[in-house]
Amino acid sequence: MTAITLAARLRRIKPSPSTSAADRAQALQRSGRSIVNLVAGEPDFDTPAHIRAAALQAIAAGATRYTPIAGSAQLREAIAEKLLRENALTYDAREIIVTNGAKSAIYCAFAATLGPGDEVLIPAPFWVSYPDMVLACDALPVVLPCPEDQGFKLTAQQLEAAITPRTRWLLLNSPSNPTGACYTAGEYRALAQVLARHPQVMVMTDDIYEHIQFTDAPGVHLLAAAPQLRARTLAINGVSKSYAMTGWRIGYAAGPLALIQAMETLQSQTSGNACSVSQAAAVAALRGDQSFVRESAAIYRQRRDLMLAGLRQIPGLGCRAPDGAFYLFVHCAGLIGKRTPQGKVLADDMDLVLHLLDSEGVAVVAGSAYGLSPYFRLSIATSAQVLQEALTRIARAVEKLR
């Protein structure tokens, strides 16, 4: 039998830590364990009724065939309308591509632009898939630690020091997964001043959580604060988080025409077009009633406040209030070095995460997966009742430590 030989690039990457944590929690649930699962990064709400109705109407009308590779004209026009209406950004439909989820848009852009030795600047904490997608494209992720005392955000000084002749991309995620940190217009302008001296650096903005913000002032897009970067910026977004449409798999990117065309060529030879029915649903999401977006963000804010109050009562834990997204990034340095009832010393945040799971059935993700320790990430995309149960169990797990 001929042995299967895997590509070298595959050996450079690892399975998604958050997906692995979710799989582990689900396996324990199937075995009969009572698990409070705070791993999943997806809304617990149903997709709004008018969006589901649009999908059914598309099926009934026979809209089940291929669309253009870059997405249906109707959806790309709806995205252009959204970018102008909500972000004050002007794009032609030709400068927009629809992808199979926002993750696909990020990977496609990297695959279209990166080669061996190229570098991508990634502020940490980061979404777990960023570095591995860069590695899968034969390039080098350059992780820039952004500690809590600077708001988990990249500074202009850090950016200046990190750029080299091999730097191809700076990746910014606001609101952030996992910290919920949001960049201000002033912070964006400071970064833009640095980038003005390095014209070879492209910028990717991951805006997938843009509608889930808790600050009184409305969020601002990088390109609204620094429009001079438009010719080298790719804005990534999708409908999954804002409209509870994770399973519909619709993401999109807006950017320079040459880059969008390159991504379209690559997509034509890999995934092909996104699901036609999902695209019809996404049109309804972007053009229809937006009350769900506002109402769900308000609920997430209530859940955030509930968890913050509870966590701050547990010795050894602390948490900076996130400005957006639906996660808390919990500081747990006060518990590192303690012993479990079985005598195991908690050497790092992964040990603590395993203790929470083994002792009380609470599933969270270690901060090391996001590039900064000692922390753990938990999702608030679940009911207040589940979150209250999680607080009770976490407190019990911590009480067992010595």
LUMTOR-975306 format. One record per residue (C-alpha): y, x, z; residue number from 1. Coordinates in nm, 2 decimals, padded with zeros to 4 digits, m for minus. Layout:
residues N
+--------+--------+--------+-----+
|     c2 |     c1 |     c3 |   i |
+--------+--------+--------+-----+
|      Y |      X |      Z | NUM |
...
+--------+--------+--------+-----+
END
This chain:
residues 402
+--------+--------+--------+-----+
|     c2 |     c1 |     c3 |   i |
+--------+--------+--------+-----+
|  00.00 |  00.00 |  00.00 |   1 |
|  00.34 |  00.13 | m00.09 |   2 |
|  00.57 |  00.18 |  00.21 |   3 |
|  00.90 |  00.00 |  00.21 |   4 |
|  01.19 |  00.25 |  00.20 |   5 |
|  01.52 |  00.12 |  00.35 |   6 |
|  01.86 |  00.24 |  00.23 |   7 |
|  02.03 |  00.50 |  00.45 |   8 |
|  02.33 |  00.27 |  00.50 |   9 |
|  02.11 |  00.02 |  00.68 |  10 |
|  02.01 |  00.28 |  00.94 |  11 |
|  02.38 |  00.32 |  01.03 |  12 |
|  02.43 | m00.03 |  01.14 |  13 |
|  02.28 | m00.25 |  01.41 |  14 |
|  02.23 | m00.62 |  01.46 |  15 |
|  02.53 | m00.81 |  01.59 |  16 |
|  02.53 | m00.78 |  01.97 |  17 |
|  02.67 | m01.13 |  02.01 |  18 |
|  02.40 | m01.28 |  01.79 |  19 |
|  02.14 | m01.08 |  01.97 |  20 |
|  02.27 | m01.21 |  02.31 |  21 |
|  02.27 | m01.57 |  02.18 |  22 |
|  01.91 | m01.53 |  02.05 |  23 |
|  01.80 | m01.39 |  02.39 |  24 |
|  01.96 | m01.69 |  02.57 |  25 |
|  01.80 | m01.94 |  02.34 |  26 |
|  01.46 | m01.78 |  02.38 |  27 |
|  01.49 | m01.81 |  02.75 |  28 |
|  01.59 | m02.18 |  02.72 |  29 |
|  01.28 | m02.24 |  02.50 |  30 |
|  01.06 | m02.08 |  02.76 |  31 |
|  01.19 | m02.34 |  03.02 |  32 |
|  01.46 | m02.14 |  03.19 |  33 |
|  01.79 | m02.31 |  03.29 |  34 |
|  02.05 | m02.11 |  03.10 |  35 |
|  02.43 | m02.16 |  03.10 |  36 |
|  02.50 | m02.01 |  02.76 |  37 |
|  02.86 | m01.87 |  02.73 |  38 |
|  02.78 | m01.65 |  02.43 |  39 |
|  02.84 | m01.87 |  02.13 |  40 |
|  03.17 | m01.82 |  01.95 |  41 |
|  03.19 | m02.16 |  01.80 |  42 |
|  03.36 | m02.49 |  01.90 |  43 |
|  03.15 | m02.74 |  02.08 |  44 |
|  03.33 | m03.03 |  01.91 |  45 |
|  03.20 | m03.23 |  01.62 |  46 |
|  03.37 | m03.17 |  01.28 |  47 |
|  03.64 | m03.44 |  01.25 |  48 |
|  03.53 | m03.77 |  01.09 |  49 |
|  03.76 | m03.75 |  00.79 |  50 |
|  03.63 | m03.41 |  00.70 |  51 |
|  03.27 | m03.53 |  00.72 |  52 |
|  03.36 | m03.83 |  00.51 |  53 |
|  03.51 | m03.61 |  00.24 |  54 |
|  03.18 | m03.42 |  00.22 |  55 |
|  02.98 | m03.74 |  00.18 |  56 |
|  03.23 | m03.86 | m00.08 |  57 |
|  03.18 | m03.53 | m00.27 |  58 |
|  02.81 | m03.57 | m00.27 |  59 |
|  02.83 | m03.93 | m00.39 |  60 |
|  03.06 | m03.83 | m00.67 |  61 |
|  02.82 | m03.56 | m00.78 |  62 |
|  03.03 | m03.26 | m00.68 |  63 |
|  02.72 | m03.06 | m00.61 |  64 |
|  02.73 | m02.81 | m00.89 |  65 |
|  02.87 | m02.45 | m00.92 |  66 |
|  03.24 | m02.41 | m00.87 |  67 |
|  03.44 | m02.11 | m01.00 |  68 |
|  03.34 | m01.79 | m00.82 |  69 |
|  03.67 | m01.77 | m00.65 |  70 |
|  03.65 | m02.13 | m00.53 |  71 |
|  03.76 | m02.46 | m00.67 |  72 |
|  04.11 | m02.49 | m00.80 |  73 |
|  04.17 | m02.78 | m00.56 |  74 |
|  04.07 | m02.57 | m00.25 |  75 |
|  04.27 | m02.27 | m00.36 |  76 |
|  04.57 | m02.48 | m00.41 |  77 |
|  04.52 | m02.64 | m00.07 |  78 |
|  04.50 | m02.29 |  00.09 |  79 |
|  04.82 | m02.19 | m00.09 |  80 |
|  04.99 | m02.50 |  00.05 |  81 |
|  04.87 | m02.43 |  00.40 |  82 |
|  04.99 | m02.07 |  00.39 |  83 |
|  05.34 | m02.18 |  00.28 |  84 |
|  05.36 | m02.47 |  00.52 |  85 |
|  05.22 | m02.30 |  00.83 |  86 |
|  05.29 | m01.93 |  00.78 |  87 |
|  05.59 | m01.92 |  00.54 |  88 |
|  05.38 | m01.71 |  00.29 |  89 |
|  05.39 | m01.77 | m00.08 |  90 |
|  05.07 | m01.72 | m00.28 |  91 |
|  04.96 | m01.83 | m00.62 |  92 |
|  04.61 | m01.98 | m00.63 |  93 |
|  04.50 | m01.68 | m00.84 |  94 |
|  04.58 | m01.46 | m00.54 |  95 |
|  04.33 | m01.65 | m00.32 |  96 |
|  03.95 | m01.63 | m00.30 |  97 |
|  03.71 | m01.86 | m00.12 |  98 |
|  03.42 | m01.70 |  00.04 |  99 |
|  03.10 | m01.79 |  00.23 | 100 |
|  03.27 | m01.76 |  00.57 | 101 |
|  03.55 | m01.53 |  00.68 | 102 |
|  03.30 | m01.26 |  00.76 | 103 |
|  03.20 | m01.25 |  00.39 | 104 |
|  03.57 | m01.21 |  00.30 | 105 |
|  03.60 | m00.91 |  00.53 | 106 |
|  03.29 | m00.74 |  00.40 | 107 |
|  03.37 | m00.81 |  00.04 | 108 |
|  03.71 | m00.65 |  00.08 | 109 |
|  03.56 | m00.34 |  00.24 | 110 |
|  03.29 | m00.32 | m00.02 | 111 |
|  03.55 | m00.34 | m00.30 | 112 |
|  03.77 | m00.06 | m00.16 | 113 |
|  03.58 |  00.18 |  00.06 | 114 |
|  03.38 |  00.49 | m00.03 | 115 |
|  03.22 |  00.78 |  00.16 | 116 |
|  03.46 |  00.95 |  00.40 | 117 |
|  03.72 |  00.67 |  00.39 | 118 |
|  03.85 |  00.56 |  00.73 | 119 |
|  03.93 |  00.21 |  00.88 | 120 |
|  04.14 |  00.19 |  01.19 | 121 |
|  04.00 | m00.07 |  01.43 | 122 |
|  04.18 | m00.15 |  01.76 | 123 |
|  03.94 | m00.20 |  02.05 | 124 |
|  03.84 | m00.44 |  02.19 | 125 |
|  03.72 | m00.55 |  01.85 | 126 |
|  03.50 | m00.82 |  01.71 | 127 |
|  03.15 | m00.68 |  01.71 | 128 |
|  03.09 | m00.68 |  01.33 | 129 |
|  03.40 | m00.48 |  01.22 | 130 |
|  03.26 | m00.13 |  01.27 | 131 |
|  02.92 | m00.21 |  01.13 | 132 |
|  03.07 | m00.36 |  00.82 | 133 |
|  03.27 | m00.04 |  00.76 | 134 |
|  02.96 |  00.17 |  00.81 | 135 |
|  02.76 | m00.05 |  00.57 | 136 |
|  03.02 |  00.05 |  00.31 | 137 |
|  02.96 |  00.42 |  00.37 | 138 |
|  03.30 |  00.46 |  00.54 | 139 |
|  03.40 |  00.56 |  00.89 | 140 |
|  03.53 |  00.32 |  01.16 | 141 |
|  03.80 |  00.49 |  01.37 | 142 |
|  03.82 |  00.30 |  01.70 | 143 |
|  04.15 |  00.30 |  01.88 | 144 |
|  04.11 |  00.20 |  02.25 | 145 |
|  04.38 | m00.05 |  02.35 | 146 |
|  04.34 | m00.09 |  02.73 | 147 |
|  04.44 | m00.39 |  02.94 | 148 |
|  04.76 | m00.22 |  03.07 | 149 |
|  04.90 | m00.24 |  02.71 | 150 |
|  04.79 | m00.60 |  02.66 | 151 |
|  04.48 | m00.50 |  02.46 | 152 |
|  04.71 | m00.44 |  02.17 | 153 |
|  04.77 | m00.14 |  01.94 | 154 |
|  05.10 |  00.05 |  01.98 | 155 |
|  05.31 |  00.21 |  01.71 | 156 |
|  05.25 |  00.55 |  01.87 | 157 |
|  04.87 |  00.50 |  01.86 | 158 |
|  04.89 |  00.40 |  01.50 | 159 |
|  05.10 |  00.70 |  01.39 | 160 |
|  04.87 |  00.94 |  01.57 | 161 |
|  04.55 |  00.79 |  01.41 | 162 |
|  04.65 |  00.78 |  01.04 | 163 |
|  04.50 |  01.05 |  00.83 | 164 |
|  04.50 |  01.11 |  00.45 | 165 |
|  04.16 |  00.93 |  00.45 | 166 |
|  04.29 |  00.62 |  00.62 | 167 |
|  04.24 |  00.32 |  00.39 | 168 |
|  04.27 |  00.01 |  00.62 | 169 |
|  04.42 | m00.10 |  00.94 | 170 |
|  04.25 | m00.41 |  01.07 | 171 |
|  04.44 | m00.65 |  01.30 | 172 |
|  04.29 | m00.96 |  01.47 | 173 |
|  04.54 | m01.20 |  01.64 | 174 |
|  04.46 | m01.40 |  01.84 | 175 |
|  04.19 | m01.15 |  01.93 | 176 |
|  03.82 | m01.19 |  01.97 | 177 |
|  03.73 | m01.10 |  02.25 | 178 |
|  04.06 | m01.07 |  02.45 | 179 |
|  04.28 | m01.35 |  02.31 | 180 |
|  04.57 | m01.11 |  02.28 | 181 |
|  04.84 | m01.21 |  02.03 | 182 |
|  05.09 | m00.98 |  01.86 | 183 |
|  05.45 | m01.07 |  01.87 | 184 |
|  05.69 | m01.04 |  01.57 | 185 |
|  05.85 | m00.74 |  01.74 | 186 |
|  05.52 | m00.56 |  01.78 | 187 |
|  05.43 | m00.63 |  01.42 | 188 |
|  05.76 | m00.49 |  01.30 | 189 |
|  05.70 | m00.17 |  01.51 | 190 |
|  05.36 | m00.12 |  01.34 | 191 |
|  05.52 | m00.19 |  01.00 | 192 |
|  05.77 |  00.09 |  01.06 | 193 |
|  05.48 |  00.33 |  01.10 | 194 |
|  05.30 |  00.19 |  00.79 | 195 |
|  05.62 |  00.24 |  00.58 | 196 |
|  05.55 |  00.61 |  00.61 | 197 |
|  05.19 |  00.58 |  00.50 | 198 |
|  05.18 |  00.38 |  00.17 | 199 |
|  04.81 |  00.45 |  00.12 | 200 |
|  04.71 |  00.23 |  00.42 | 201 |
|  04.62 | m00.13 |  00.34 | 202 |
|  04.63 | m00.39 |  00.62 | 203 |
|  04.38 | m00.66 |  00.69 | 204 |
|  04.47 | m00.95 |  00.91 | 205 |
|  04.19 | m01.16 |  01.06 | 206 |
|  04.37 | m01.49 |  01.14 | 207 |
|  04.06 | m01.70 |  01.21 | 208 |
|  04.19 | m01.81 |  01.56 | 209 |
|  04.55 | m01.87 |  01.46 | 210 |
|  04.55 | m02.23 |  01.56 | 211 |
|  04.41 | m02.17 |  01.91 | 212 |
|  04.71 | m02.03 |  02.09 | 213 |
|  04.84 | m02.10 |  02.44 | 214 |
|  05.19 | m01.95 |  02.43 | 215 |
|  05.49 | m02.17 |  02.43 | 216 |
|  05.64 | m01.99 |  02.13 | 217 |
|  05.46 | m02.05 |  01.80 | 218 |
|  05.25 | m01.76 |  01.66 | 219 |
|  05.39 | m01.55 |  01.38 | 220 |
|  05.20 | m01.39 |  01.09 | 221 |
|  05.23 | m01.02 |  01.02 | 222 |
|  05.37 | m01.09 |  00.68 | 223 |
|  05.63 | m01.33 |  00.81 | 224 |
|  05.75 | m01.05 |  01.05 | 225 |
|  05.71 | m00.77 |  00.79 | 226 |
|  05.72 | m00.92 |  00.44 | 227 |
|  05.75 | m00.57 |  00.29 | 228 |
|  05.38 | m00.52 |  00.36 | 229 |
|  05.27 | m00.80 |  00.13 | 230 |
|  05.17 | m00.58 | m00.16 | 231 |
|  04.91 | m00.41 |  00.05 | 232 |
|  04.80 | m00.68 |  00.30 | 233 |
|  04.49 | m00.90 |  00.28 | 234 |
|  04.51 | m01.21 |  00.50 | 235 |
|  04.17 | m01.34 |  00.61 | 236 |
|  04.11 | m01.69 |  00.74 | 237 |
|  03.88 | m01.99 |  00.73 | 238 |
|  03.82 | m02.34 |  00.86 | 239 |
|  03.54 | m02.27 |  01.10 | 240 |
|  03.73 | m02.23 |  01.44 | 241 |
|  04.03 | m02.45 |  01.38 | 242 |
|  03.83 | m02.75 |  01.25 | 243 |
|  03.49 | m02.70 |  01.42 | 244 |
|  03.33 | m02.62 |  01.08 | 245 |
|  03.13 | m02.31 |  01.16 | 246 |
|  02.82 | m02.42 |  00.98 | 247 |
|  03.01 | m02.52 |  00.67 | 248 |
|  03.07 | m02.15 |  00.58 | 249 |
|  03.41 | m02.16 |  00.43 | 250 |
|  03.64 | m01.86 |  00.46 | 251 |
|  03.91 | m01.73 |  00.24 | 252 |
|  04.14 | m01.43 |  00.17 | 253 |
|  04.49 | m01.41 |  00.02 | 254 |
|  04.63 | m01.09 | m00.11 | 255 |
|  04.73 | m00.87 | m00.41 | 256 |
|  04.59 | m01.00 | m00.73 | 257 |
|  04.41 | m00.68 | m00.82 | 258 |
|  04.22 | m00.68 | m00.49 | 259 |
|  04.14 | m01.05 | m00.52 | 260 |
|  04.00 | m01.00 | m00.87 | 261 |
|  03.79 | m00.71 | m00.75 | 262 |
|  03.65 | m00.92 | m00.47 | 263 |
|  03.58 | m01.20 | m00.72 | 264 |
|  03.38 | m00.96 | m00.94 | 265 |
|  03.18 | m00.84 | m00.64 | 266 |
|  03.12 | m01.19 | m00.52 | 267 |
|  03.00 | m01.29 | m00.87 | 268 |
|  02.72 | m01.04 | m00.84 | 269 |
|  02.62 | m01.11 | m00.48 | 270 |
|  02.67 | m01.44 | m00.31 | 271 |
|  02.83 | m01.64 | m00.59 | 272 |
|  03.06 | m01.93 | m00.51 | 273 |
|  03.08 | m02.10 | m00.17 | 274 |
|  02.91 | m02.44 | m00.13 | 275 |
|  03.08 | m02.70 | m00.34 | 276 |
|  03.04 | m02.98 | m00.08 | 277 |
|  03.18 | m02.76 |  00.19 | 278 |
|  03.47 | m02.67 | m00.03 | 279 |
|  03.55 | m03.04 | m00.07 | 280 |
|  03.54 | m03.08 |  00.30 | 281 |
|  03.77 | m02.78 |  00.35 | 282 |
|  04.03 | m02.95 |  00.12 | 283 |
|  04.03 | m03.25 |  00.35 | 284 |
|  04.06 | m03.03 |  00.65 | 285 |
|  04.36 | m02.84 |  00.52 | 286 |
|  04.54 | m03.14 |  00.37 | 287 |
|  04.44 | m03.41 |  00.61 | 288 |
|  04.53 | m03.52 |  00.97 | 289 |
|  04.59 | m03.21 |  01.18 | 290 |
|  04.58 | m03.39 |  01.52 | 291 |
|  04.23 | m03.25 |  01.60 | 292 |
|  04.37 | m02.89 |  01.57 | 293 |
|  04.64 | m02.96 |  01.83 | 294 |
|  04.42 | m03.16 |  02.06 | 295 |
|  04.13 | m02.91 |  02.07 | 296 |
|  04.37 | m02.62 |  02.14 | 297 |
|  04.51 | m02.82 |  02.44 | 298 |
|  04.15 | m02.87 |  02.57 | 299 |
|  04.07 | m02.50 |  02.53 | 300 |
|  04.39 | m02.42 |  02.73 | 301 |
|  04.26 | m02.65 |  03.02 | 302 |
|  03.93 | m02.48 |  03.01 | 303 |
|  04.09 | m02.13 |  03.01 | 304 |
|  04.29 | m02.23 |  03.32 | 305 |
|  03.98 | m02.36 |  03.49 | 306 |
|  03.79 | m02.04 |  03.44 | 307 |
|  04.08 | m01.81 |  03.53 | 308 |
|  04.12 | m01.99 |  03.86 | 309 |
|  03.75 | m01.97 |  03.94 | 310 |
|  03.69 | m01.61 |  03.83 | 311 |
|  03.98 | m01.49 |  04.03 | 312 |
|  03.81 | m01.62 |  04.34 | 313 |
|  03.50 | m01.40 |  04.28 | 314 |
|  03.52 | m01.06 |  04.44 | 315 |
|  03.50 | m00.77 |  04.20 | 316 |
|  03.61 | m00.97 |  03.89 | 317 |
|  03.95 | m01.00 |  03.73 | 318 |
|  04.08 | m01.14 |  03.41 | 319 |
|  04.40 | m01.12 |  03.21 | 320 |
|  04.51 | m01.46 |  03.08 | 321 |
|  04.43 | m01.48 |  02.71 | 322 |
|  04.71 | m01.60 |  02.48 | 323 |
|  04.47 | m01.76 |  02.24 | 324 |
|  04.11 | m01.79 |  02.10 | 325 |
|  03.84 | m01.94 |  02.32 | 326 |
|  03.71 | m01.64 |  02.52 | 327 |
|  03.78 | m01.47 |  02.84 | 328 |
|  03.74 | m01.09 |  02.86 | 329 |
|  03.65 | m01.04 |  03.23 | 330 |
|  03.71 | m00.71 |  03.40 | 331 |
|  03.42 | m00.62 |  03.62 | 332 |
|  03.48 | m00.26 |  03.74 | 333 |
|  03.46 | m00.38 |  04.10 | 334 |
|  03.09 | m00.46 |  04.06 | 335 |
|  02.98 | m00.14 |  03.89 | 336 |
|  02.78 |  00.08 |  04.13 | 337 |
|  02.65 | m00.21 |  04.34 | 338 |
|  02.28 | m00.28 |  04.38 | 339 |
|  02.08 | m00.59 |  04.28 | 340 |
|  01.83 | m00.74 |  04.53 | 341 |
|  01.56 | m00.54 |  04.35 | 342 |
|  01.75 | m00.22 |  04.42 | 343 |
|  01.88 | m00.15 |  04.07 | 344 |
|  02.22 |  00.01 |  04.06 | 345 |
|  02.46 | m00.15 |  03.81 | 346 |
|  02.55 |  00.15 |  03.60 | 347 |
|  02.76 | m00.03 |  03.35 | 348 |
|  02.87 | m00.37 |  03.22 | 349 |
|  02.54 | m00.42 |  03.03 | 350 |
|  02.35 | m00.39 |  03.36 | 351 |
|  02.58 | m00.66 |  03.51 | 352 |
|  02.53 | m00.89 |  03.21 | 353 |
|  02.15 | m00.86 |  03.25 | 354 |
|  02.18 | m00.93 |  03.63 | 355 |
|  02.38 | m01.25 |  03.56 | 356 |
|  02.12 | m01.36 |  03.31 | 357 |
|  01.81 | m01.27 |  03.52 | 358 |
|  01.93 | m01.38 |  03.85 | 359 |
|  02.13 | m01.70 |  03.77 | 360 |
|  02.07 | m01.77 |  03.40 | 361 |
|  02.43 | m01.71 |  03.29 | 362 |
|  02.45 | m01.56 |  02.94 | 363 |
|  02.75 | m01.36 |  02.85 | 364 |
|  02.81 | m01.05 |  02.63 | 365 |
|  02.88 | m00.70 |  02.76 | 366 |
|  03.23 | m00.55 |  02.69 | 367 |
|  03.06 | m00.24 |  02.55 | 368 |
|  02.97 | m00.45 |  02.24 | 369 |
|  03.34 | m00.49 |  02.18 | 370 |
|  03.43 | m00.12 |  02.23 | 371 |
|  03.58 | m00.14 |  02.58 | 372 |
|  03.41 | m00.13 |  02.93 | 373 |
|  03.36 | m00.24 |  03.20 | 374 |
|  03.41 | m00.60 |  03.09 | 375 |
|  03.21 | m00.90 |  02.97 | 376 |
|  03.31 | m01.17 |  02.73 | 377 |
|  03.24 | m01.54 |  02.79 | 378 |
|  03.31 | m01.83 |  02.57 | 379 |
|  03.50 | m02.14 |  02.69 | 380 |
|  03.39 | m02.34 |  02.39 | 381 |
|  03.19 | m02.57 |  02.61 | 382 |
|  03.25 | m02.85 |  02.85 | 383 |
|  03.44 | m02.82 |  03.18 | 384 |
|  03.12 | m02.93 |  03.35 | 385 |
|  02.92 | m02.64 |  03.20 | 386 |
|  03.20 | m02.40 |  03.28 | 387 |
|  03.21 | m02.51 |  03.64 | 388 |
|  02.84 | m02.46 |  03.67 | 389 |
|  02.88 | m02.11 |  03.52 | 390 |
|  03.14 | m02.03 |  03.79 | 391 |
|  02.90 | m02.14 |  04.06 | 392 |
|  02.62 | m01.93 |  03.92 | 393 |
|  02.83 | m01.62 |  03.86 | 394 |
|  02.96 | m01.64 |  04.22 | 395 |
|  02.60 | m01.67 |  04.35 | 396 |
|  02.49 | m01.37 |  04.13 | 397 |
|  02.78 | m01.16 |  04.27 | 398 |
|  02.70 | m01.26 |  04.63 | 399 |
|  02.35 | m01.11 |  04.58 | 400 |
|  02.49 | m00.76 |  04.51 | 401 |
|  02.51 | m00.50 |  04.78 | 402 |
+--------+--------+--------+-----+
END
